[in-house]
């Protein structure tokens, strides 16, 4: 009798773990909101540096709050709004397709820290 109760208890325990672990909720997807309205539809031009080389850079913000970064002659790297997270006080950060970034907006400047393909680029753009 005790063996039967123990077997039922273990079966219920294993079943409950399976139900919890097989949940269909997507907990890995991006939930960022992108840049707020006041920073959308903007074009910033300036220089990003990797510590040894300076690159002419263009940053465009879109109507949806996504960001396009064009470093030197490279094709623009597009960060969808869903991967840009508001950290408060004008700081927006996140990661997308192997790149990580921080955008810090103030009344006079946009500070950028952008890493991709093992390189880190930093710069300050006047607003």
ZARORO-761172 format. One record per residue: x, y, z of N, C-alpha, C in turn; residue in three letters. Coordinates in steps of 0.2 Angstrom, whole numbers, padded with zeros to 4 digits, always signed. Atoms other than C-alpha are relative to their C-alpha. Layout:
<kemars>
XYZXYZXYZALA;...
</kemars>
This chain:
<kemars>
+0004-0006+0000+0000+0000+0000+0004+0006+0000UNK;-0005-0006-0001+0014+0012+0005+0004+0001-0007UNK;-0004+0000+0007+0023+0008-0012-0005+0003-0005UNK;+0005-0002+0005+0007+0012-0022-0001+0008+0001UNK;+0001-0007-0001+0005+0029-0013+0006+0004-0002UNK;-0007-0003+0001+0024+0033-0015+0000+0001-0008UNK;+0000+0000+0007+0022+0029-0034-0004+0005-0003UNK;+0005-0005+0002+0007+0040-0036+0003+0007+0001UNK;-0002-0006-0002+0015+0054-0027+0006+0002-0005UNK;-0005-0001+0005+0031+0053-0038-0002+0002-0007UNK;+0003-0001+0007+0021+0052-0054-0003+0007+0000UNK;+0003-0007+0000+0011+0068-0049+0006+0005+0001UNK;-0006-0005-0001+0028+0077-0044+0003+0001-0007UNK;-0004-0001+0007+0036+0073-0061-0005+0003-0005UNK;+0005-0004+0004+0020+0078-0070-0001+0007+0001UNK;+0001-0007-0001+0019+0094-0062+0007+0004-0002UNK;-0007-0003+0003+0038+0098-0067-0001+0000-0007UNK;+0000+0000+0008+0034+0093-0085-0005+0006-0002UNK;+0004-0005+0002+0019+0105-0085+0003+0007+0001UNK;-0004-0006-0001+0029+0119-0078+0005+0002-0005UNK;-0006-0001+0005+0044+0117-0090-0003+0000-0007UNK;+0003+0000+0007+0033+0114-0105-0005+0006-0002UNK;+0004-0006+0001+0024+0131-0104+0001+0003-0007UNK;+0000-0003+0007+0020+0139-0121+0002+0007+0000UNK;-0002-0008+0000+0024+0157-0115+0007+0001-0002UNK;-0007-0002+0003+0038+0165-0124+0003+0005+0005UNK;-0003-0004-0005+0049+0172-0110+0007+0003-0003UNK;-0006-0002+0002+0064+0175-0121-0001+0006-0005UNK;+0001-0005+0005+0056+0188-0134+0002+0007+0003UNK;-0002-0007-0002+0061+0206-0134-0007+0004+0002UNK;+0005-0004-0002+0049+0218-0125+0001+0007+0001UNK;-0002-0007+0000+0057+0234-0127-0005+0005-0003UNK;+0005-0005+0003+0047+0250-0132+0004+0004-0005UNK;-0003-0004+0005+0060+0258-0143+0001+0007+0004UNK;-0001-0007-0003+0065+0277-0141-0007+0003+0000UNK;+0007-0004-0001+0051+0289-0135+0000+0005-0006UNK;+0002-0004+0005+0043+0301-0147+0005+0006-0001UNK;-0005-0006+0000+0055+0316-0143+0006-0002-0003UNK;-0006+0002+0003+0070+0306-0150-0001-0003-0007UNK;+0002+0003+0007+0061+0299-0166+0001+0005-0005UNK;-0001-0004+0007+0064+0306-0184+0006+0004+0001UNK;-0006-0004+0000+0081+0312-0180+0006-0003-0004UNK;-0006+0002+0003+0098+0311-0189+0006+0003+0004UNK;-0006-0002-0004+0114+0312-0179+0006-0002-0004UNK;-0006+0002+0003+0131+0313-0188+0006+0002+0004UNK;-0006-0002-0005+0148+0313-0179+0005-0006-0001UNK;-0005+0005+0000+0162+0301-0175+0000-0005+0005UNK;-0001+0005-0005+0163+0285-0166+0007-0003-0001UNK;-0007+0002+0000+0180+0278-0161+0000-0007+0003UNK;-0001+0007-0004+0186+0260-0157+0006+0000+0004UNK;-0006-0001-0004+0201+0267-0148+0006+0002-0004UNK;-0005-0001+0004+0212+0268-0162-0002+0003-0007UNK;+0002-0003+0007+0202+0273-0178-0007+0004+0002UNK;+0006-0004+0000+0189+0286-0179-0004-0001-0007UNK;+0004+0002+0005+0174+0282-0190-0006+0005-0001UNK;+0005-0005+0001+0162+0295-0198-0007-0005+0001UNK;+0006+0004-0001+0145+0289-0192-0006+0004+0000UNK;+0006-0003+0000+0127+0292-0195-0005-0004+0004UNK;+0005+0004-0004+0113+0287-0183-0007+0003-0002UNK;+0007-0002+0001+0095+0288-0188-0005-0003+0004UNK;+0005+0003-0004+0080+0286-0177-0006+0000-0004UNK;+0006+0001+0004+0064+0280-0185-0007+0002+0003UNK;+0007-0002-0002+0045+0284-0183-0002-0005+0005UNK;+0002+0005-0005+0043+0268-0173+0005-0001+0006UNK;-0005+0000-0006+0058+0271-0161+0006-0005-0001UNK;-0006+0005+0001+0071+0259-0169+0005+0005-0002UNK;-0007-0004+0002+0089+0265-0173+0004-0004-0005UNK;-0005+0003+0005+0100+0263-0188+0006+0003+0001UNK;-0006-0003-0001+0118+0265-0185+0005-0002-0006UNK;-0004+0001+0005+0130+0267-0200+0007+0002+0002UNK;-0007-0001-0002+0148+0266-0195+0005+0000-0006UNK;-0004+0000+0006+0160+0271-0209-0003-0001-0006UNK;+0004+0002+0006+0156+0263-0225-0004-0006+0000UNK;+0004+0007-0001+0147+0248-0218-0007+0002-0001UNK;+0007-0001+0001+0129+0245-0221-0003+0002+0007UNK;+0003-0002-0006+0117+0252-0208-0001-0006+0004UNK;+0002+0005-0004+0115+0241-0193-0007+0002+0003UNK;+0007-0002-0003+0096+0241-0188-0002-0003+0006UNK;+0002+0003-0007+0091+0239-0170-0008+0001+0000UNK;+0007-0001+0000+0072+0236-0170-0002+0003+0007UNK;+0002-0003-0006+0062+0245-0157-0001-0005+0006UNK;+0001+0005-0005+0058+0229-0147+0006-0002+0004UNK;-0006+0002-0004+0076+0227-0142+0003+0006+0003UNK;-0002-0006-0004+0078+0245-0135-0004+0001+0006UNK;+0004+0000-0006+0074+0246-0117+0002+0007+0004UNK;+0000-0006-0003+0071+0262-0107+0003-0001+0007UNK;-0003+0001-0007+0083+0262-0091-0001+0006+0004UNK;+0001-0006-0004+0077+0279-0085+0005+0005-0001UNK;-0004-0005+0000+0085+0296-0085+0003+0001-0007UNK;-0003-0001+0007+0088+0297-0104+0004-0006-0003UNK;-0004+0006+0002+0097+0280-0105-0004-0006-0003UNK;+0003+0005+0003+0092+0267-0117+0005-0005-0002UNK;-0005+0005+0001+0101+0250-0119-0004-0006-0002UNK;+0003+0007+0002+0099+0232-0125+0005-0003-0004UNK;-0005+0003+0005+0107+0220-0137-0005-0004-0005UNK;+0004+0003+0006+0102+0213-0154+0005-0003-0005UNK;-0004+0004+0005+0110+0200-0166+0008+0001+0002UNK;-0007+0000-0002+0127+0200-0156+0003+0007+0001UNK;-0002-0007-0001+0128+0219-0154-0003+0002+0007UNK;+0003-0003-0006+0125+0228-0137+0001+0007+0000UNK;+0000-0007+0001+0122+0246-0135-0002+0004+0006UNK;+0003-0005-0005+0119+0261-0123+0000+0006-0004UNK;+0001-0007+0002+0112+0277-0129-0002+0005+0006UNK;+0002-0004-0005+0112+0291-0117-0001+0007-0002UNK;+0002-0007+0002+0102+0307-0121+0000+0005+0005UNK;+0001-0006-0004+0104+0324-0113-0002+0005-0004UNK;+0002-0006+0004+0099+0341-0118+0004+0002-0005UNK;-0005-0002+0005+0115+0344-0127+0003-0005-0004UNK;-0004+0005+0004+0122+0327-0133-0004-0007+0001UNK;+0002+0007+0000+0119+0309-0137+0007-0004+0001UNK;-0006+0004-0002+0132+0298-0129-0001-0007-0003UNK;+0002+0007+0003+0134+0281-0138+0006-0005+0002UNK;-0005+0005-0002+0143+0265-0132-0003-0006-0004UNK;+0002+0005+0005+0141+0252-0146+0005-0006-0001UNK;-0005+0006+0001+0149+0234-0147-0003-0005-0005UNK;+0002+0005+0005+0148+0222-0162+0006-0003-0003UNK;-0005+0004+0003+0159+0209-0169+0007+0001+0004UNK;-0006-0001-0004+0172+0211-0155+0003+0007+0001UNK;-0003-0007+0000+0174+0229-0157-0005+0005+0004UNK;+0004-0005-0004+0168+0243-0145+0001+0007-0003UNK;+0000-0007+0002+0164+0260-0152-0003+0005+0005UNK;+0003-0005-0004+0161+0276-0142+0000+0006-0003UNK;+0000-0006+0003+0157+0293-0146-0006+0005+0003UNK;+0005-0005-0003+0147+0309-0141-0002+0004-0006UNK;+0003-0003+0006+0135+0317-0154-0003+0006+0003UNK;+0004-0006-0002+0129+0335-0152-0007+0000-0002UNK;+0007-0001+0002+0111+0338-0152-0002+0007-0002UNK;
</kemars>
